[in-house]
C-alpha cells in the first residue's frame, strides 16, 4: 500500500520530506495549530455506513493523517464514531456523511480554542505551583497537567519523602533516550517473602494526558494516605504496586512541544515519509496475535503496528520487566482515554478467555465503587465486544503470554465532550474515582488469593 501511495505522491513534496527528514528533529519544534478543526460524531446504523467510515479511516498519506483522523474508530453498528476534521475538509466530509444518511453531531466546534486554553493554563500553573508547593499539599501537583521532567521529579520526591514505602527504578529507555521510570510502592514484607504485585501503566498513547496524571495520582494516594487510611495501609501490606505513569515518554513530550494530538511513539519508520510518518502505535506492538486485526501496515497510520512485535524499545522494556515479575503479578492495569470503559481481553477476537467471568466480576465491583464517588458511569466488557477489534494490545499480552489473570484497560473520562483535551478540573476527580475502583478490585483479589 505504501509503495503505491508514494507513486501517487507529488515528487516535489517527496523531495521536501526527504530533505526535512535529513535535518532530524531540528524542524519539529514548530507547534501544530488546530485553527478551525472540529470533532464530529456519527452513529452508523447500516453496513454501508460502516464501510464508508472504515474507508475514511484508512490513513493513506501524511496529508490525510493531518486533516482527518479518528478519535474513536469505527467498530460496529450503533456505536459512536468520532473524527477530527480540518476546516478545508469539513464541508466535503459532512456532505459525504449526510449523503450516506449519517447526520454528524459536532462534539467540539473549535479544537484550537481548547488546546490554546490548555497550553496557557499549564504555563500559568507552573508559575503558581512549583516544586516547593508539591511537598506541602499532596494535591497541588494535580491542579494541572505536567511535562515529563516534572512527572519524574515528583516521583523522585515521593521516594525521597517516603523511603520506607516508595522507590523509583528506570526499567528501560525510549527511542530518544528518555527514562521509563516506575514507582514501586509497598510496606516492607513482614515474613521475608516477596509480595504479590499489581502493575499500573499510563500514557501508552501520547495524547491521552489524563492517563499519566491518573496513574501518578493513584501512586500519590497510595503513598501519602496509607499512614491515615487503614484500608490503604492494608493494601500496602499485601501488595507491591509498580506504577509506570509515562510509558511513551517521547510521544508525550511531543504532544507538549509540537503536536497535541500525537498518538504514537517517535521512532523512525524507515520510509521516505519519515519526517511526518514517524512512530508506532505502542498498543498494537505487543507480541500476542500481533497485527492480525485492527492495526495497519502503513507507517502513516495512527494504528501502525510496527515492522514486528516489540519493535519499540518502550514496549520491549515493559514486556521484559513484566516477564521477570509475572509469577508474582496478580493484576495488570493499563490506563487510557477516553470512553469510560473497563475493557478485558481479548482484543483480537470476540471470543472470551476462560478467566473472563472472574475478570468481569471484579471489574463490576470496581465500577460500582467508582460510580459511588461522583456518579461517573462505566461500562464493562471485552475489548472486541465493547469497543473494537485491535490485536497487539498490552492487556491481551499480559493475560495471554505473561499469564496474569486479571488484565484490564481503563478508558478514563470523558465520553467525548472534551475527548483527549480533558479539562484540568477533572484531573483530581478522575484520579479519586479511579482509585476507588483500584482499591476494591485489589481487595477482592487479595481475598481470592488468601492474602
PAVEX-710305 format. One record per residue (C-alpha): residue in one letter; x, y, z. Coordinates in Angstrom, 3 decimals. Example, Ala and Ser with C-alpha at 12.3 -4.5 7.8 and 13.67 -1.06 7.14 Angstrom:
2
A; 12.300; -4.500; 7.800
S; 13.670; -1.060; 7.140
END
This chain:
451
X; 0.000; 0.000; 0.000
X; 2.733; 2.447; 0.949
X; 4.650; 1.929; -2.309
X; 1.520; 2.614; -4.344
X; 0.755; 5.744; -2.352
X; 4.309; 7.008; -2.877
X; 3.900; 6.795; -6.648
X; 0.794; 8.951; -6.326
X; 2.518; 11.488; -4.064
X; 3.906; 14.648; -5.739
X; 7.615; 14.158; -6.344
X; 8.488; 17.706; -5.282
X; 6.788; 17.184; -1.933
X; 8.501; 13.829; -1.535
X; 11.875; 15.543; -2.047
X; 10.903; 18.103; 0.583
X; 10.066; 15.309; 3.040
X; 13.433; 13.663; 2.367
X; 15.229; 16.945; 2.981
X; 13.333; 17.705; 6.173
X; 13.921; 14.170; 7.402
X; 17.659; 14.630; 6.951
X; 17.513; 17.557; 9.365
X; 16.423; 15.243; 12.169
X; 14.394; 16.843; 14.933
X; 15.501; 20.425; 14.316
X; 12.309; 21.380; 12.498
X; 9.942; 19.518; 14.781
X; 9.683; 22.196; 17.438
X; 7.036; 24.089; 15.467
X; 3.768; 23.886; 17.376
X; 0.959; 22.464; 15.297
X; -2.211; 24.523; 15.416
X; -5.796; 23.337; 15.108
X; -7.488; 26.511; 13.913
X; -10.901; 25.633; 12.544
X; -10.554; 21.937; 13.374
X; -13.722; 20.319; 14.679
X; -14.613; 16.925; 16.109
X; -17.717; 15.231; 14.682
X; -19.698; 12.243; 15.955
X; -21.872; 9.887; 13.935
X; -23.721; 6.645; 14.657
X; -23.590; 4.098; 11.799
X; -26.764; 2.024; 11.584
X; -26.071; 0.102; 8.358
X; -23.215; -1.899; 6.865
X; -22.897; 0.638; 4.020
X; -22.415; 3.443; 6.519
X; -19.838; 1.426; 8.424
X; -17.999; 0.692; 5.175
X; -17.858; 4.411; 4.338
X; -16.429; 5.220; 7.764
X; -13.855; 2.442; 7.501
X; -12.832; 3.833; 4.126
X; -12.357; 7.275; 5.667
X; -10.337; 5.693; 8.457
X; -7.674; 4.410; 6.047
X; -4.866; 6.819; 6.772
X; -3.324; 6.687; 3.313
X; -0.908; 9.617; 3.328
X; 0.673; 12.267; 5.554
X; -1.860; 14.838; 4.348
X; -4.736; 12.570; 5.276
X; -3.397; 11.996; 8.785
X; -3.062; 15.732; 9.336
X; -6.518; 16.653; 8.068
X; -8.814; 13.806; 9.069
X; -8.211; 11.363; 11.891
X; -10.364; 9.251; 14.142
X; -10.582; 9.813; 17.868
X; -12.963; 6.883; 18.237
X; -12.678; 4.486; 15.333
X; -15.485; 2.634; 13.530
X; -16.299; -0.662; 15.191
X; -19.867; -1.884; 14.894
X; -23.382; -0.727; 14.139
X; -24.985; 1.745; 16.548
X; -21.625; 2.512; 18.152
X; -20.424; 6.121; 18.121
X; -17.601; 7.190; 15.809
X; -15.669; 10.421; 16.476
X; -13.483; 12.059; 13.840
X; -11.318; 15.171; 13.865
X; -11.635; 17.175; 10.646
X; -9.566; 20.047; 9.272
X; -11.540; 23.122; 8.159
X; -10.738; 22.590; 4.466
X; -12.264; 19.106; 4.639
X; -15.195; 19.836; 6.937
X; -17.741; 20.723; 4.256
X; -16.931; 17.807; 1.962
X; -16.690; 15.343; 4.867
X; -20.023; 16.443; 6.303
X; -21.594; 16.149; 2.859
X; -20.231; 12.625; 2.371
X; -21.623; 11.652; 5.743
X; -25.016; 13.193; 5.005
X; -25.131; 11.531; 1.573
X; -24.789; 8.226; 3.451
X; -27.614; 9.252; 5.803
X; -25.129; 9.833; 8.618
X; -26.072; 13.017; 10.436
X; -22.915; 14.408; 12.076
X; -23.127; 15.928; 15.532
X; -20.465; 18.485; 16.431
X; -18.712; 17.493; 19.655
X; -16.016; 20.184; 19.517
X; -16.525; 23.253; 17.348
X; -13.055; 24.796; 17.712
X; -10.310; 22.417; 18.824
X; -7.607; 25.094; 18.773
X; -9.502; 27.092; 21.391
X; -9.349; 24.136; 23.781
X; -5.696; 23.377; 23.034
X; -4.607; 27.004; 23.423
X; -6.505; 27.357; 26.691
X; -4.875; 24.185; 27.983
X; -1.399; 25.387; 26.988
X; -1.891; 28.794; 28.634
X; -3.190; 27.164; 31.797
X; -0.128; 24.945; 32.106
X; 2.175; 27.949; 31.720
X; 0.281; 29.831; 34.437
X; 0.180; 26.865; 36.800
X; 3.934; 26.373; 36.532
X; 4.355; 29.882; 37.951
X; 1.812; 29.431; 40.759
X; 2.597; 25.845; 41.796
X; 6.282; 24.989; 41.801
X; 8.135; 22.041; 43.356
X; 8.074; 23.666; 46.800
X; 4.262; 23.508; 46.891
X; 4.162; 19.843; 45.888
X; 5.526; 18.716; 49.256
X; 3.217; 20.980; 51.287
X; -0.005; 19.840; 49.650
X; -0.355; 16.399; 48.150
X; -2.912; 17.521; 45.565
X; -1.285; 20.752; 44.369
X; 0.671; 18.826; 41.745
X; -2.604; 17.705; 40.192
X; -4.186; 21.110; 39.562
X; -2.867; 20.902; 36.013
X; -1.013; 18.688; 33.525
X; 2.780; 18.435; 33.587
X; 5.743; 17.833; 31.328
X; 7.674; 14.578; 31.631
X; 10.564; 16.085; 33.615
X; 8.158; 17.316; 36.291
X; 6.416; 13.928; 36.448
X; 9.759; 12.217; 37.030
X; 10.792; 14.904; 39.525
X; 7.601; 14.360; 41.503
X; 8.151; 10.592; 41.529
X; 11.671; 11.105; 42.874
X; 10.329; 13.497; 45.509
X; 7.773; 10.955; 46.715
X; 10.531; 8.345; 47.002
X; 12.716; 10.823; 48.930
X; 9.930; 11.775; 51.355
X; 8.700; 8.207; 51.921
X; 11.773; 5.986; 51.531
X; 10.289; 3.247; 53.729
X; 7.448; 2.629; 51.266
X; 8.450; 4.044; 47.850
X; 11.392; 3.704; 45.479
X; 11.950; 4.557; 41.833
X; 13.564; 2.432; 39.162
X; 14.369; 3.000; 35.496
X; 13.297; -0.136; 33.618
X; 14.363; 0.994; 30.145
X; 14.704; 3.930; 27.798
X; 12.750; 5.250; 24.863
X; 13.874; 5.687; 21.263
X; 15.063; 9.215; 22.070
X; 16.731; 8.142; 25.314
X; 14.108; 9.165; 27.871
X; 13.678; 7.113; 31.034
X; 10.872; 4.637; 31.570
X; 10.618; 5.273; 35.303
X; 8.451; 3.275; 37.711
X; 7.419; 3.932; 41.295
X; 7.462; 0.809; 43.443
X; 5.164; 1.210; 46.423
X; 4.568; -1.079; 49.377
X; 5.212; -1.658; 53.051
X; 8.170; -3.871; 53.951
X; 7.383; -7.572; 53.963
X; 6.821; -8.861; 57.495
X; 7.522; -12.515; 56.742
X; 10.525; -12.199; 54.467
X; 8.665; -13.419; 51.382
X; 8.319; -11.491; 48.142
X; 4.912; -9.862; 47.930
X; 2.256; -10.070; 45.235
X; 2.466; -7.291; 42.623
X; -0.110; -5.046; 40.971
X; 1.145; -3.301; 37.844
X; -0.281; 0.006; 36.542
X; 0.855; 1.878; 33.442
X; -0.263; 5.126; 31.856
X; 0.442; 7.172; 28.772
X; 0.808; 4.398; 26.187
X; -0.964; 6.751; 23.780
X; 0.740; 10.128; 23.950
X; -2.259; 12.466; 23.591
X; -4.217; 10.845; 26.441
X; -2.907; 13.210; 29.103
X; -5.392; 12.182; 31.786
X; -3.811; 8.716; 31.779
X; -0.342; 9.525; 33.227
X; -1.955; 12.100; 35.522
X; -4.306; 9.450; 36.940
X; -1.556; 6.847; 37.289
X; 0.555; 9.295; 39.289
X; -2.455; 10.442; 41.333
X; -3.095; 6.851; 42.396
X; 0.565; 6.407; 43.290
X; 0.423; 9.604; 45.327
X; -2.722; 8.409; 47.140
X; -1.215; 5.018; 47.966
X; 1.885; 6.646; 49.424
X; 0.526; 9.718; 51.203
X; -2.747; 8.306; 52.543
X; -1.535; 4.940; 53.806
X; -0.468; 6.417; 57.166
X; -4.016; 7.590; 57.896
X; -6.230; 5.183; 55.939
X; -6.202; 1.612; 57.331
X; -7.616; 0.141; 54.094
X; -4.824; 1.624; 52.008
X; -2.198; 0.594; 54.545
X; -3.591; -2.939; 54.432
X; -3.199; -2.974; 50.641
X; 0.452; -1.925; 51.011
X; 0.952; -4.767; 53.468
X; -0.399; -7.261; 50.956
X; 0.802; -5.889; 47.608
X; 3.682; -4.104; 45.979
X; 2.349; -1.631; 43.407
X; 4.587; -0.986; 40.390
X; 3.410; 2.141; 38.572
X; 4.748; 3.488; 35.271
X; 2.960; 6.825; 34.702
X; 4.515; 7.611; 31.304
X; 5.188; 4.573; 29.129
X; 5.522; 6.554; 25.870
X; 7.706; 9.458; 27.035
X; 8.864; 10.587; 23.570
X; 5.325; 10.813; 22.274
X; 4.137; 12.529; 25.453
X; 6.817; 15.208; 25.219
X; 5.997; 15.683; 21.538
X; 2.368; 16.430; 22.431
X; 3.646; 19.280; 24.610
X; 6.182; 20.727; 22.190
X; 4.838; 20.051; 18.705
X; 1.523; 18.226; 18.161
X; -1.063; 17.941; 20.922
X; -2.898; 15.164; 19.055
X; 0.113; 12.880; 18.525
X; -0.666; 9.269; 19.493
X; 2.308; 7.054; 18.633
X; 5.939; 6.669; 19.631
X; 8.578; 8.778; 17.840
X; 10.717; 6.068; 16.247
X; 11.897; 6.296; 12.642
X; 9.819; 4.166; 10.279
X; 12.468; 3.823; 7.568
X; 10.247; 5.229; 4.801
X; 10.723; 8.276; 2.559
X; 7.939; 9.900; 4.573
X; 9.945; 9.557; 7.771
X; 9.637; 13.258; 8.578
X; 5.896; 13.103; 9.175
X; 5.174; 9.367; 9.313
X; 7.090; 8.631; 12.468
X; 6.306; 6.231; 15.220
X; 4.351; 3.096; 16.000
X; 1.110; 2.643; 17.911
X; 2.523; 1.067; 21.091
X; -0.804; -0.585; 21.837
X; -0.622; -2.538; 18.563
X; 3.014; -3.556; 19.068
X; 2.767; -6.314; 21.704
X; 3.542; -9.888; 20.691
X; 0.198; -11.614; 21.124
X; -1.687; -12.128; 17.843
X; 0.322; -9.127; 16.626
X; -1.043; -7.287; 13.574
X; -3.890; -9.727; 12.962
X; -6.766; -7.254; 13.143
X; -7.467; -3.603; 13.947
X; -3.990; -2.409; 13.005
X; -2.174; -1.155; 9.914
X; 0.999; -1.842; 7.941
X; 1.065; 1.784; 6.815
X; 3.633; 3.856; 8.772
X; 1.453; 6.931; 8.273
X; -1.449; 5.348; 10.130
X; -2.226; 6.124; 13.756
X; -2.630; 2.366; 14.298
X; 0.625; 1.300; 12.598
X; 1.702; -1.951; 14.279
X; 5.421; -1.570; 13.524
X; 7.796; -3.719; 11.487
X; 7.486; -6.528; 14.021
X; 6.167; -7.166; 17.513
X; 8.163; -5.280; 20.166
X; 9.944; -3.179; 17.557
X; 9.703; -0.277; 20.011
X; 12.146; -0.055; 22.927
X; 9.304; 1.128; 25.148
X; 7.095; -1.952; 24.678
X; 10.164; -4.230; 24.743
X; 11.331; -2.805; 28.085
X; 7.867; -3.078; 29.615
X; 7.354; -6.655; 28.451
X; 10.830; -7.734; 29.606
X; 10.152; -6.298; 33.062
X; 6.705; -7.879; 33.258
X; 8.123; -11.269; 32.295
X; 10.548; -11.012; 35.210
X; 7.742; -10.370; 37.699
X; 4.869; -12.263; 36.051
X; 4.752; -15.102; 38.592
X; 4.152; -12.573; 41.376
X; 1.790; -10.275; 39.454
X; -1.918; -10.547; 40.232
X; -3.202; -7.696; 38.063
X; -2.129; -5.728; 35.014
X; -3.900; -2.368; 34.643
X; -3.356; 0.000; 31.702
X; -4.906; 3.481; 31.762
X; -6.152; 5.082; 28.551
X; -8.758; 7.619; 27.475
X; -11.470; 8.239; 26.558
X; -14.925; 6.495; 26.719
X; -15.425; 5.435; 30.372
X; -14.943; 1.719; 29.859
X; -13.273; -1.151; 31.674
X; -12.018; -3.499; 28.969
X; -10.757; -7.065; 29.315
X; -9.113; -9.446; 26.842
X; -9.498; -10.389; 24.120
X; -8.883; -7.591; 21.642
X; -8.210; -9.824; 18.644
X; -11.411; -11.906; 18.768
X; -14.944; -11.763; 20.112
X; -14.246; -14.989; 21.994
X; -13.706; -14.679; 25.741
X; -10.867; -16.166; 27.817
X; -11.737; -18.787; 30.475
X; -10.984; -16.290; 33.255
X; -13.451; -13.735; 31.865
X; -16.220; -14.368; 34.447
X; -13.812; -13.554; 37.278
X; -12.404; -10.550; 35.422
X; -15.892; -9.236; 34.777
X; -16.971; -9.784; 38.388
X; -14.001; -7.851; 39.795
X; -14.458; -5.089; 37.195
X; -18.145; -4.674; 38.009
X; -17.262; -4.274; 41.681
X; -14.699; -1.675; 40.681
X; -17.015; 0.426; 38.534
X; -19.677; 0.324; 41.256
X; -17.169; 1.813; 43.707
X; -16.018; 4.289; 41.066
X; -19.580; 5.462; 40.383
X; -20.268; 5.899; 44.106
X; -17.704; 8.721; 44.240
X; -19.106; 11.148; 41.645
X; -21.731; 9.204; 39.725
X; -19.488; 8.545; 36.717
X; -20.838; 5.601; 34.721
X; -18.511; 2.999; 33.207
X; -19.303; 0.012; 31.003
X; -17.542; -3.354; 31.389
X; -16.739; -5.923; 28.699
X; -14.086; -7.416; 26.463
X; -12.283; -5.040; 24.107
X; -13.657; -6.505; 20.891
X; -17.230; -6.785; 22.115
X; -17.449; -3.355; 23.763
X; -15.081; -1.163; 21.737
X; -13.489; -2.637; 18.594
X; -11.133; -5.375; 17.466
X; -7.480; -4.456; 17.938
X; -4.733; -7.064; 18.143
X; -1.318; -6.458; 19.676
X; -2.593; -4.738; 22.816
X; -0.787; -4.768; 26.138
X; -3.630; -6.288; 28.158
X; -4.015; -9.205; 25.724
X; -0.288; -9.915; 26.013
X; -0.328; -9.594; 29.812
X; -3.112; -12.167; 30.055
X; -2.233; -14.426; 27.124
X; 1.575; -14.523; 27.361
X; 2.533; -13.382; 30.874
X; -0.423; -15.368; 32.299
X; -1.548; -12.526; 34.548
X; -5.105; -13.491; 35.422
X; -6.548; -10.011; 35.846
X; -5.704; -7.776; 32.879
X; -7.646; -4.568; 32.327
X; -7.628; -1.461; 30.184
X; -9.443; 1.502; 31.736
X; -10.683; 4.075; 29.228
X; -10.985; 7.084; 31.525
X; -13.128; 10.223; 31.311
X; -14.956; 11.504; 29.367
X; -17.363; 10.141; 26.741
X; -16.433; 12.659; 24.048
X; -17.481; 16.160; 25.100
X; -13.813; 17.054; 25.545
X; -12.174; 13.874; 24.281
X; -8.402; 13.960; 24.677
X; -8.426; 17.574; 25.885
X; -9.982; 16.799; 29.245
X; -10.127; 19.971; 31.390
X; -7.633; 20.200; 34.230
X; -10.505; 20.492; 36.711
X; -11.260; 16.828; 36.049
X; -7.779; 15.507; 36.908
X; -8.378; 15.123; 40.642
X; -11.947; 13.765; 40.390
X; -10.816; 11.258; 37.756
X; -7.940; 10.183; 39.979
X; -10.129; 9.893; 43.063
X; -12.835; 7.776; 41.452
X; -10.375; 5.553; 39.590
X; -8.518; 4.936; 42.833
X; -11.770; 3.696; 44.395
X; -12.047; 1.119; 41.615
X; -8.411; 0.099; 42.089
X; -8.906; -0.285; 45.838
X; -11.970; -2.510; 45.582
X; -10.575; -4.706; 42.795
X; -7.316; -5.114; 44.730
X; -9.185; -6.010; 47.922
X; -11.210; -8.684; 46.139
X; -8.071; -10.134; 44.548
X; -6.453; -10.232; 47.987
X; -9.392; -12.234; 49.358
X; -9.282; -14.608; 46.375
X; -5.569; -15.229; 46.856
X; -5.817; -15.549; 50.627
X; -3.520; -12.627; 51.300
END
